[in-house]
């Protein structure tokens, strides 16, 4: 899926779509041969991203929600869910995700010589929240 992102970024949307479809086909073969439980959490994260790239937003959401329920990379998953919400026009969910990241940013002491977390939870995934806001601003909704 990462190659697909690069192709799209460099102005090759058709090639990007083909690569994303090939990646999705690979994941579907893996699931058919070994079962969904054979995929690692990282694999399922990538699978969800690939589903999003191929426009299968509800399936992507289901995979992400399952990962979140396992307690895995919750902040990043919230960010990814925010991107999906922006793509489907769910402004309330986008705003919820942005509020989560603002709270996380406030937990970092930027006055320390080396920024120190004020809480034990790292402010991961702020980039994803930004993407969600930008997608909504640009009207990139389904």
GUTOR-937348 format. One line per 10 residues: number of its first residue (from 1); their letters; for each residue x, y, z of N, C-alpha, C, O, CB. Coordinates in pm, 1 decimal, padded with zeros to 6 digits. Atoms other than C-alpha are relative to their C-alpha. Glycine has a CB too. Example, Ala and Ser with C-alpha at 12.3 -4.5 7.8 and 13.67 -1.06 7.14 Angstrom:
2
1> AS> 00089.0:-00119.0:00000.0:01230.0:-00450.0:00780.0:00090.0:00120.0:00000.0:00193.6:00118.1:00066.5:-00099.2:00002.7:00124.6; -00082.0:-00119.0:-00006.0:01367.0:-00106.0:00714.0:-00077.0:00109.0:00073.0:-00026.1:00219.8:00089.9:00041.4:00046.2:-00141.5
// end
This chain:
142
1> XXXXXXXXXX> 00081.3:-00120.0:00000.0:00000.0:00000.0:00000.0:00085.7:00126.5:00000.0:00042.6:00229.5:-00051.8:-00092.5:-00000.2:00119.8; -00084.4:-00118.8:-00006.7:00289.7:00239.5:00063.4:00042.8:00045.0:-00138.9:00052.1:00164.8:-00165.9:00122.8:-00026.9:00086.5; -00036.8:-00033.7:00137.8:00395.2:00222.6:-00300.5:-00117.6:00069.5:-00068.4:-00099.0:00162.2:-00147.2:00042.3:-00127.5:-00079.2; 00119.9:-00062.8:00055.0:00037.1:00309.0:-00393.0:-00007.4:00146.6:00042.0:-00036.6:00233.5:-00040.1:-00126.6:-00075.4:00045.7; -00000.9:-00138.7:-00048.6:00057.0:00621.7:-00175.1:00101.9:00084.4:-00075.5:00072.6:00197.0:-00115.6:00030.3:00003.8:00150.3; -00105.3:-00072.9:00071.4:00382.7:00724.7:-00341.0:-00041.2:00028.5:-00144.7:-00021.2:00138.9:-00195.3:00131.7:-00080.0:00002.7; 00043.3:-00019.4:00138.6:00241.1:00672.5:-00689.6:-00105.3:00110.3:-00007.5:-00099.9:00195.0:-00096.7:-00055.8:-00131.7:-00058.7; 00104.6:-00103.3:-00000.5:-00063.6:00885.9:-00604.7:00062.5:00137.2:00025.5:00028.5:00235.0:-00041.0:-00108.1:-00031.2:00107.6; -00065.6:-00125.4:-00035.1:00155.1:01154.6:-00448.2:00073.4:00059.0:-00120.2:00075.1:00180.7:-00138.8:00097.5:-00021.7:00116.0; -00078.5:-00047.2:00114.0:00367.2:01174.9:-00763.3:-00081.6:00012.1:-00128.2:-00025.5:00027.6:-00236.6:00116.0:-00092.5:-00023.4
11> XXXXXXXXXX> 00085.8:-00029.6:00113.8:00067.0:01209.4:-00992.8:-00037.8:-00117.8:-00087.4:-00067.8:-00100.1:-00205.5:00064.9:00099.2:-00082.7; 00036.9:00119.4:00076.6:-00006.7:00853.0:-01101.2:-00118.7:-00070.0:00066.8:-00103.3:-00179.3:00121.4:00121.0:-00097.4:-00012.1; 00114.2:00057.3:-00072.1:-00356.7:00787.4:-00966.2:-00044.4:-00137.0:-00051.8:-00085.1:-00222.2:00027.1:-00115.7:00094.8:-00007.3; 00042.2:00129.9:00053.2:-00436.1:00498.5:-01201.8:00094.1:-00110.7:00046.2:00049.3:-00218.6:00085.2:-00005.4:00003.8:-00153.7; -00097.8:00098.3:-00048.0:-00114.5:00316.3:-01111.9:-00018.8:-00022.8:00150.4:-00007.5:-00135.6:00198.4:00145.5:00047.4:-00030.2; 00022.6:00012.2:-00144.0:-00184.5:00388.2:-00744.1:-00119.8:-00090.4:00027.7:-00115.1:-00175.5:00116.4:-00022.0:00138.8:00063.4; 00118.8:00084.2:-00018.2:-00529.5:00232.6:-00774.2:00031.0:-00146.4:-00029.8:-00013.5:-00235.7:00042.3:-00114.5:00048.8:-00090.1; -00035.9:00138.3:00034.5:-00386.3:-00076.4:-00944.6:00083.8:-00064.2:00111.2:00061.5:-00179.7:00147.4:00077.6:-00003.8:-00133.7; -00085.4:00053.6:-00106.5:-00121.5:-00119.1:-00673.7:-00079.5:-00026.7:00126.9:-00057.7:-00127.8:00193.7:00114.7:00096.5:00029.9; 00082.2:00020.4:-00119.0:-00374.1:-00077.5:-00394.3:-00088.2:-00123.1:-00017.6:-00106.7:-00200.4:00076.4:-00086.5:00124.5:00028.6
21> XXXXXXXXXX> 00082.8:00117.7:00027.5:-00599.0:-00336.6:-00558.4:00082.1:-00127.5:00010.2:00035.0:-00227.8:00063.9:-00064.0:00010.3:-00138.9; -00088.2:00117.4:-00011.2:-00306.0:-00578.2:-00588.2:00032.1:-00030.4:00146.2:00035.0:-00146.7:00186.8:00130.8:00022.9:-00078.9; -00027.9:00020.7:-00143.1:-00222.1:-00525.8:-00220.9:-00122.2:-00060.4:00068.7:-00109.0:-00151.6:00150.3:00039.8:00134.0:00068.6; 00121.0:00054.3:-00059.8:-00584.5:-00589.5:-00125.3:-00018.4:-00146.1:-00040.1:-00054.8:-00229.1:00043.3:-00122.2:00082.7:-00041.7; 00010.2:00139.4:00045.5:-00588.5:-00906.5:-00336.4:00094.2:-00089.8:00080.2:00057.6:-00201.5:00116.7:00032.2:-00010.4:-00151.2; -00095.9:00078.3:-00077.9:-00277.9:-01026.4:-00151.2:-00055.4:-00028.3:00139.9:-00051.7:-00142.0:00186.9:00135.3:00074.2:00009.6; 00056.6:00019.8:-00133.9:-00441.6:-00969.5:00189.2:-00116.3:-00098.1:-00003.8:-00127.2:-00184.4:00083.3:-00046.3:00133.7:00059.1; 00115.5:00089.9:00009.4:-00759.6:-01145.3:00077.0:00043.9:-00144.6:-00022.0:-00017.6:-00237.2:00030.8:-00092.9:00044.4:-00113.6; -00053.9:00136.7:00017.7:-00555.4:-01445.7:-00040.7:00053.9:-00054.2:00132.2:00030.8:-00170.1:00166.5:00112.3:-00001.3:-00107.4; -00054.8:00043.3:-00129.1:-00375.7:-01459.9:00293.3:-00112.6:-00039.8:00095.2:-00102.9:-00140.6:00165.2:00086.1:00112.0:00063.0
31> XXXXXXXXXX> 00113.7:00028.8:-00087.1:-00707.5:-01449.4:00477.6:-00068.8:-00128.5:-00044.7:-00105.7:-00211.1:00038.7:-00100.1:00117.6:00000.0; 00065.7:00120.4:00052.1:-00859.6:-01715.8:00250.0:00081.5:-00125.3:00031.1:00025.3:-00230.0:00063.4:-00021.5:00012.1:-00151.6; -00086.1:00116.9:-00020.9:-00560.1:-01947.1:00292.3:00021.7:-00032.7:00147.4:00025.4:-00149.8:00185.2:00133.7:00022.6:-00066.1; -00040.2:00023.6:-00139.0:-00484.0:-01901.0:00661.4:-00099.5:00051.5:00103.1:-00085.2:00022.5:00221.9:00132.4:00063.6:00024.9; 00095.3:-00059.2:-00093.3:-00777.0:-01716.2:00815.6:00045.9:00136.0:00048.3:00165.4:00164.7:00055.0:-00021.8:-00091.6:00118.2; -00029.1:-00136.8:-00044.7:-00798.1:-01361.5:00941.5:00086.6:00000.0:00125.2:00169.1:00089.5:00143.5:-00130.3:00076.4:00026.8; -00076.4:00004.2:-00124.9:-00653.1:-01465.7:01278.3:00149.3:-00022.2:-00024.3:00230.2:00001.5:00065.3:-00054.0:-00109.9:00090.3; -00141.5:00020.1:00032.4:-00324.8:-01553.1:01101.9:00071.2:00132.9:-00025.1:00194.1:00139.5:-00021.0:00013.8:-00090.6:-00122.8; -00061.1:-00130.7:00022.5:-00269.2:-01184.3:01028.4:00042.6:00060.9:00133.2:-00033.0:00059.0:00230.3:-00097.7:00094.4:-00073.9; -00046.1:-00068.8:-00120.6:-00059.5:-01000.9:01285.7:-00075.5:00132.2:00012.7:-00146.4:00174.1:-00078.8:00154.7:00024.0:-00004.1
41> XXXXXXXXXX> 00063.1:-00132.0:-00017.3:-00181.7:-00673.7:01428.0:00053.9:00098.5:-00103.8:-00022.7:00175.7:-00161.5:00024.8:00054.5:00143.5; -00057.2:-00088.3:00102.5:00058.9:-00489.2:01198.1:-00061.0:-00029.3:-00136.5:-00092.2:00062.4:-00212.6:00153.3:-00016.0:-00006.1; 00062.8:00038.2:00127.4:-00081.8:-00686.3:00903.6:-00141.5:00054.3:-00008.4:-00183.0:00104.8:-00112.8:-00001.3:-00153.0:-00016.5; 00138.5:-00048.0:00002.3:-00436.7:-00594.2:01003.0:-00006.4:00151.2:-00011.5:-00097.9:00205.1:-00073.9:-00074.1:-00045.4:00125.1; -00008.7:-00146.1:00015.4:-00337.3:-00227.4:01036.3:00019.5:00034.4:-00147.8:-00049.1:00121.0:-00202.2:00117.2:00058.5:00086.0; -00027.5:-00023.5:00141.9:-00195.8:-00238.5:00682.9:-00119.4:-00040.4:-00086.6:-00150.3:00026.2:-00185.4:00125.5:-00077.5:-00043.6; 00119.7:00045.3:00071.6:-00501.1:-00432.6:00562.0:-00108.2:00107.2:00006.0:-00172.1:00136.8:-00095.0:-00052.7:-00133.2:00059.4; 00099.9:-00106.2:-00014.3:-00730.1:-00160.7:00700.6:00035.6:00120.1:-00087.4:-00051.6:00179.0:-00151.3:-00012.0:00043.4:00147.4; -00045.3:-00112.2:00082.8:-00521.9:00107.3:00527.8:-00026.6:-00029.9:-00147.5:-00072.4:00056.4:-00222.3:00151.0:00028.0:00023.3; 00021.4:00041.0:00138.9:-00540.6:-00085.9:00201.6:-00148.3:00000.7:-00033.5:-00187.0:00041.3:-00143.1:00059.5:-00139.6:-00025.3
51> XXXXXXXXXX> 00144.7:-00006.4:00022.0:-00916.5:-00123.1:00239.0:-00043.8:00144.4:-00023.0:-00126.3:00171.9:-00110.1:-00076.1:-00060.6:00120.1; 00033.9:-00142.1:00017.8:-00938.5:00255.2:00276.8:00041.9:00048.6:-00137.4:-00033.2:00118.8:-00205.2:00066.7:00085.9:00108.6; -00049.2:-00043.6:00131.6:-00726.6:00309.6:-00032.9:-00088.4:-00049.5:-00114.5:-00100.0:00016.2:-00218.0:00142.8:-00049.2:-00021.0; 00083.2:00057.6:00105.9:-00959.9:00086.9:-00233.8:-00147.7:00035.7:00018.5:-00234.2:-00019.6:-00049.4:00016.7:-00152.1:-00003.2; 00135.7:-00050.5:-00015.4:-01271.6:00265.3:-00108.1:-00092.6:-00085.4:00084.0:-00213.0:-00059.8:00087.6:-00059.4:00016.8:-00131.5; 00082.3:00088.3:-00083.0:-01394.2:-00008.2:00125.8:00003.5:00050.9:00144.5:00062.3:-00010.7:00233.3:00050.3:-00148.6:-00008.3; -00012.4:-00074.1:-00124.8:-01442.9:00230.0:00414.4:-00063.5:-00071.3:00118.6:-00006.3:-00070.5:00227.6:-00061.7:00135.5:-00015.5; 00064.7:00068.8:-00112.4:-01686.4:00028.8:00627.7:00081.0:-00120.6:00046.2:00094.0:-00144.3:00166.3:-00141.0:-00044.2:-00039.0; -00083.5:00114.5:-00037.0:-01467.4:-00282.5:00616.3:00127.2:00048.9:00070.7:00170.6:-00011.0:00169.2:00036.4:-00084.5:-00125.9; -00118.6:-00057.5:-00065.1:-01162.5:-00067.6:00701.7:-00033.9:00039.7:00143.0:00042.1:00012.7:00236.0:00052.8:00123.0:-00079.2
61> XXXXXXXXXX> 00043.7:-00042.1:-00133.9:-01354.2:00078.1:00994.8:-00014.9:-00120.7:00092.0:00028.1:-00115.7:00207.2:-00133.6:00077.4:-00008.1; 00020.3:00119.9:-00082.2:-01449.2:-00270.1:01120.4:00133.9:-00058.1:00046.5:00147.1:-00098.6:00162.0:-00079.1:-00106.3:-00078.9; -00132.5:00052.6:-00036.4:-01084.5:-00384.8:01114.5:00064.6:00089.6:00105.5:00122.2:00040.3:00202.4:00091.7:-00010.5:-00125.2; -00059.5:-00093.6:-00095.0:-00970.1:-00070.6:01296.0:-00068.1:-00007.1:00136.5:-00001.1:-00003.6:00239.8:-00007.8:00142.0:-00054.4; 00072.3:00009.2:-00127.6:-01242.8:-00096.8:01560.7:00041.1:-00126.5:00074.6:00058.4:-00123.6:00196.5:-00153.3:00001.1:-00023.4; -00043.4:00124.2:-00064.3:-01142.4:-00458.6:01627.4:00138.8:00016.0:00061.6:00163.3:-00030.2:00173.1:00000.2:-00115.6:-00101.4; -00134.4:-00024.2:-00055.3:-00778.8:-00353.0:01671.8:-00006.6:00090.0:00123.1:00063.1:00066.8:00221.9:00091.5:00063.6:-00106.5; 00013.3:-00092.0:-00112.9:-00882.2:-00069.3:01900.9:-00053.9:-00074.2:00122.0:-00008.7:-00050.6:00234.1:-00092.7:00118.2:-00036.5; 00056.3:00077.6:-00110.6:-01087.9:-00309.9:02112.5:00105.1:-00089.5:00065.9:00093.5:-00124.0:00183.5:-00116.6:-00085.1:-00049.8; -00111.1:00077.6:-00055.8:-00769.6:-00513.8:02157.7:00098.1:00089.2:00076.4:00190.6:00039.4:00140.5:00073.7:-00074.8:-00111.8
71> XXXXXXXXXX> -00087.0:-00093.2:-00069.8:-00604.8:-00200.7:02297.1:00129.4:00029.2:-00072.9:00226.0:00074.4:-00011.4:00031.0:-00052.4:00134.6; -00122.6:-00013.8:00078.3:-00349.1:-00182.2:02018.0:00004.1:00136.0:-00069.7:-00087.5:00170.2:-00144.5:00010.9:-00113.7:-00103.7; -00023.7:-00129.0:00067.1:-00215.5:00160.4:01905.5:-00127.4:00084.4:-00005.1:-00165.3:00135.4:-00110.6:00053.2:-00022.8:-00142.8; 00132.0:-00061.0:-00007.2:-00539.5:00319.5:02021.9:-00001.1:00141.4:-00058.2:-00093.3:00176.0:-00132.1:-00047.8:00003.0:00143.9; 00000.9:-00137.2:00051.2:-00442.0:00680.0:01943.9:00014.2:00003.3:-00151.8:-00054.5:00080.5:-00218.8:00112.2:00081.3:00064.4; -00015.0:00003.8:00145.3:-00325.6:00597.7:01592.9:-00126.5:-00052.4:-00066.7:-00166.5:-00004.5:-00172.8:00119.8:-00086.7:-00039.2; 00123.5:00053.4:00055.2:-00637.5:00393.9:01533.7:-00109.4:00105.6:00005.9:-00185.7:00120.4:-00089.5:-00043.3:-00126.8:00075.6; 00096.3:-00110.0:-00005.8:-00852.0:00683.3:01656.0:00024.2:00098.6:-00114.0:-00070.3:00146.5:-00176.7:00008.6:00072.3:00135.8; -00031.8:-00090.2:00110.5:-00669.7:00902.0:01405.2:-00045.5:-00055.3:-00132.9:-00103.0:00016.9:-00214.4:00148.2:00027.1:-00004.6; 00043.0:00063.3:00125.5:-00732.6:00653.9:01124.1:-00151.9:-00000.3:-00010.9:-00206.9:00020.0:-00119.2:00053.9:-00144.1:-00009.5
81> XXXXXXXXXX> 00146.0:-00006.6:00000.3:-01098.3:00637.2:01224.8:-00046.5:00142.7:-00030.1:-00150.2:00162.7:-00093.4:-00056.9:-00047.9:00135.7; 00030.8:-00139.7:00032.1:-01098.7:01018.2:01208.1:00012.5:00028.0:-00148.8:-00068.0:00101.6:-00205.8:00091.6:00093.4:00077.4; -00015.7:-00016.0:00144.9:-00968.9:01003.0:00851.2:-00120.3:-00060.1:-00071.6:-00175.1:00000.9:-00163.5:00131.4:-00066.7:-00049.3; 00118.0:00062.7:00060.7:-01248.4:00760.9:00760.6:-00123.3:00087.2:00021.1:-00205.1:00102.6:-00069.6:-00023.6:-00140.9:00059.1; 00113.8:-00087.6:-00028.3:-01498.6:00992.5:00929.0:00001.2:00122.0:-00092.2:-00103.1:00163.8:-00142.5:00002.0:00044.8:00147.6; -00010.0:-00115.4:00091.0:-01369.0:01286.0:00724.2:-00038.7:-00039.9:-00141.6:-00104.8:00036.1:-00212.3:00143.0:00058.4:00001.1; 00030.2:00046.0:00135.4:-01397.2:01082.2:00406.5:-00149.4:-00024.1:-00020.4:-00199.7:-00015.3:-00132.4:00077.3:-00127.3:-00030.2; 00143.5:00025.6:00011.3:-01760.6:01001.9:00483.9:-00084.0:00119.3:00046.1:-00206.9:00111.8:00049.3:-00037.2:-00123.2:00081.0; 00072.1:-00121.2:-00037.3:-01849.7:01353.0:00603.0:-00050.8:00002.2:00143.6:-00140.8:00080.2:00174.5:-00114.4:00018.5:-00091.5; 00043.9:00005.9:-00139.3:-01889.7:01266.0:00975.1:00078.7:00102.8:00082.4:00178.1:00069.8:00147.0:00018.8:-00143.8:00058.2
91> XXXXXXXXXX> -00070.1:-00110.2:-00064.3:-01787.3:01602.4:01118.1:00012.0:-00019.4:00151.4:00115.0:00015.5:00209.1:-00071.1:00130.5:-00029.7; -00005.2:00019.8:-00145.2:-01871.1:01509.2:01479.2:00115.2:-00092.5:00038.8:00186.2:-00066.3:00135.9:-00133.1:-00057.5:00051.2; -00109.2:00093.5:-00029.8:-01628.0:01214.9:01471.7:00135.5:00065.5:-00025.6:00229.6:00044.9:00051.1:-00013.8:-00128.4:-00085.0; -00126.7:-00069.9:00028.3:-01355.2:01427.9:01312.4:00033.1:00093.4:00115.5:00147.0:00097.0:00161.9:-00008.4:00080.0:-00134.1; -00024.4:-00092.9:-00110.7:-01395.0:01688.3:01584.3:00038.2:-00074.4:00127.3:00121.8:-00025.9:00203.5:-00123.7:00086.4:00025.3; -00035.5:00079.7:-00116.8:-01381.2:01416.5:01853.3:00146.6:-00041.9:-00006.9:00218.8:-00033.7:00092.5:-00090.8:-00123.7:00010.8; -00139.0:00042.3:00017.6:-01051.7:01286.9:01710.2:00094.9:00117.6:00021.2:00198.3:00102.8:00086.3:00020.8:-00060.6:-00140.1; -00085.7:-00117.9:-00016.5:-00904.8:01636.1:01694.5:00010.5:00036.3:00147.7:00118.9:00070.2:00195.2:-00054.9:00120.1:-00081.4; -00005.0:-00030.4:-00144.4:-01001.0:01696.1:02060.0:00093.6:-00096.5:00073.3:00167.7:-00054.3:00162.2:-00142.0:-00007.3:00061.7; -00089.4:00099.3:-00062.3:-00820.4:01372.6:02160.0:00145.3:00041.7:-00021.6:00225.4:00038.1:00071.8:-00025.2:-00143.0:-00058.6
101> XXXXXXXXXX> -00139.4:-00035.5:00028.5:-00501.6:01489.1:01987.8:00041.3:00130.9:00063.1:00157.5:00147.1:00100.4:00022.0:00007.3:-00148.0; -00032.3:-00125.1:-00068.4:-00520.0:01839.1:02132.1:00031.7:-00029.8:00145.8:00127.6:00024.1:00200.9:-00116.9:00102.1:-00011.4; -00027.9:00038.3:-00139.5:-00540.9:01685.0:02480.5:00136.7:-00066.5:00011.3:00210.7:-00040.1:00106.0:-00109.6:-00095.1:00053.4; -00129.8:00068.0:-00003.6:-00240.5:01464.7:02399.7:00113.2:00100.3:-00017.0:00215.2:00090.5:00051.3:00007.8:-00108.2:-00109.6; -00104.0:-00099.8:00021.6:-00039.9:01760.8:02271.3:00021.5:00080.8:00127.4:00134.6:00116.8:00160.0:-00036.8:00093.1:-00117.7; -00011.0:-00075.6:-00124.0:-00115.0:01945.6:02594.4:00071.4:-00079.2:00109.1:00112.3:-00021.8:00210.0:-00137.6:00041.1:00048.0; -00066.6:00082.4:-00100.5:00038.5:01653.0:02785.0:00151.9:00001.1:-00016.2:00221.9:-00066.2:00059.5:-00051.4:-00142.6:-00007.7; -00144.4:-00006.4:00021.5:00387.1:01735.7:02650.2:00052.7:00131.4:00054.5:00002.1:00238.5:00021.1:00035.1:-00014.9:-00150.3; -00063.4:-00118.8:-00057.4:00605.3:01977.1:02846.4:00106.5:00048.3:-00098.0:00218.2:-00003.5:-00099.2:00062.4:-00030.5:00141.5; -00094.2:-00046.3:00102.4:00771.6:02170.9:02563.9:00104.0:00096.3:00056.8:00194.6:00138.6:-00014.9:-00075.6:00067.6:-00113.7
111> XXXXXXXXXX> -00098.3:-00090.9:-00059.5:00961.7:02393.3:02808.8:00121.4:-00075.2:00053.5:00223.8:-00013.9:00083.7:-00064.2:00080.9:00112.3; -00112.7:00079.1:-00049.7:01185.5:02107.8:02923.9:00110.4:-00002.8:-00104.9:00081.2:00006.4:-00224.1:-00044.9:-00144.4:00035.8; -00109.8:00006.8:00096.0:01534.9:02085.5:02765.0:-00023.8:-00108.2:-00107.0:00003.7:-00087.1:-00225.2:00131.4:-00027.2:00073.5; 00045.5:00104.5:00090.8:01415.1:01759.3:02609.9:-00146.9:-00017.1:00031.6:-00181.4:-00052.2:00144.4:00081.9:-00136.3:00016.3; 00143.1:00008.2:-00032.2:01035.8:01758.2:02575.9:-00034.8:-00129.2:00073.2:-00001.1:-00239.0:00029.0:-00083.1:00010.7:-00127.3; 00038.2:00113.2:-00083.9:00895.3:01531.8:02844.5:-00151.6:-00014.0:00000.0:-00225.0:00084.9:00001.4:00053.4:00017.4:00144.6; 00143.6:00023.9:-00009.8:00555.4:01370.5:02852.6:-00046.2:00027.5:00142.3:00018.1:-00014.5:00238.5:-00035.3:-00144.9:-00042.0; 00059.2:-00021.2:-00131.4:00339.6:01489.3:03139.0:-00083.4:-00120.4:00041.1:-00115.7:-00137.0:00158.8:-00086.0:00126.9:00000.6; 00075.6:00121.3:-00028.3:00146.1:01164.3:03112.3:00077.3:-00116.8:-00057.0:00176.3:-00097.8:-00127.6:-00144.1:00006.7:-00059.2; -00066.8:00119.8:00050.9:00245.7:00806.8:03034.6:-00040.7:-00031.6:-00142.9:00019.8:-00118.0:-00206.4:-00030.4:-00118.7:00089.1
121> XXXXXXXXXX> 00050.2:00030.0:00134.1:00053.0:00813.7:02705.5:00066.1:00091.9:-00102.1:00051.6:00213.8:-00092.4:-00153.8:00014.7:-00005.6; -00064.3:-00085.1:00100.3:00255.3:00936.0:02405.9:-00101.3:00062.9:-00094.9:-00206.1:00003.7:-00120.9:00101.7:-00080.5:-00079.6; 00093.2:-00067.3:00090.9:00090.1:01184.4:02168.3:00015.6:-00052.0:-00143.2:00039.5:00026.5:-00234.9:00022.3:00152.3:00003.6; -00019.9:00061.4:00131.3:00112.4:00939.6:01874.0:-00114.6:00034.2:-00093.4:-00228.3:00052.5:-00050.1:00013.7:-00151.7:00012.9; 00103.1:-00011.3:00102.7:-00074.3:00993.4:01550.2:-00052.9:00138.7:-00026.4:-00155.5:00152.3:-00093.0:-00111.3:-00084.5:00035.7; 00049.7:-00135.1:00025.6:-00111.6:01371.4:01547.5:-00007.9:00026.9:-00149.3:-00094.9:00101.7:-00194.0:00089.7:00104.3:00067.7; 00002.3:-00016.8:00145.1:-00032.6:01355.4:01175.5:-00132.9:-00047.9:-00057.7:-00186.5:00013.2:-00150.2:00116.7:-00076.2:-00064.8; 00125.3:00055.5:00050.8:-00343.5:01142.9:01121.6:-00115.5:00094.8:00029.1:-00203.3:00113.1:-00055.2:-00027.3:-00138.2:00061.8; 00105.3:-00096.1:-00032.5:-00565.1:01393.9:01301.3:00006.2:00118.4:-00095.4:-00097.0:00169.4:-00139.1:00012.8:00048.1:00146.1; -00017.6:-00109.1:00095.3:-00420.3:01664.3:01078.7:-00053.8:-00040.1:-00137.1:-00120.5:00039.3:-00203.5:00148.5:00039.6:-00010.0
131> XXXXXXXXXX> 00052.3:00048.4:00127.8:-00497.8:01453.6:00771.6:-00152.2:-00000.3:00000.1:-00214.8:00035.6:-00099.6:00052.8:-00140.6:-00029.8; 00145.6:00002.1:-00009.4:-00854.5:01411.1:00891.7:-00057.0:00140.1:-00014.4:-00153.8:00161.1:-00087.4:-00044.4:-00061.5:00132.8; 00047.3:-00139.1:00011.2:-00898.4:01786.6:00936.1:00016.0:00050.9:-00141.9:-00074.2:00114.7:-00196.2:00076.0:00091.6:00097.4; -00025.2:-00049.4:00135.0:-00741.4:01858.6:00598.6:-00091.9:-00064.3:-00102.7:-00139.0:00003.2:-00194.3:00144.3:-00024.7:-00038.2; 00091.1:00066.3:00093.8:-00950.6:01598.9:00415.9:-00136.8:00063.7:00007.2:-00201.9:00084.0:-00095.2:-00009.8:-00150.6:00029.5; 00130.9:-00062.3:-00014.0:-01261.9:01756.4:00556.7:00000.7:00140.6:-00060.5:-00092.7:00177.6:-00131.7:-00041.3:00005.4:00148.2; -00008.9:-00136.1:00052.3:-01148.0:02111.6:00471.6:-00001.2:00002.1:-00152.0:-00061.7:00089.7:-00214.0:00125.6:00068.0:00051.4; -00009.0:00005.8:00145.3:-01072.6:02010.1:00115.3:-00121.8:-00063.8:-00064.5:-00131.6:-00070.3:-00187.1:00122.6:-00075.3:-00040.2; 00120.1:00061.1:00054.6:-01407.5:01838.0:00078.8:00024.4:-00136.2:-00059.2:-00050.5:-00179.1:-00147.0:-00059.1:00088.1:-00102.9; -00030.4:00133.0:00050.6:-01250.0:01499.0:00014.3:-00084.0:-00102.0:00073.2:-00032.7:-00187.4:00145.6:00149.6:-00032.2:00014.9
141> XX> 00091.4:00094.8:-00064.9:-01553.9:01312.5:00132.5:-00066.0:-00085.0:-00105.6:-00072.6:-00048.3:-00223.0:-00106.8:00073.4:00085.0; 00062.5:00093.2:00093.4:-01731.1:01019.7:-00022.5:-00132.7:00053.5:-00049.2:-00199.9:-00011.9:-00128.9:-00019.7:-00136.1:00065.1
// end
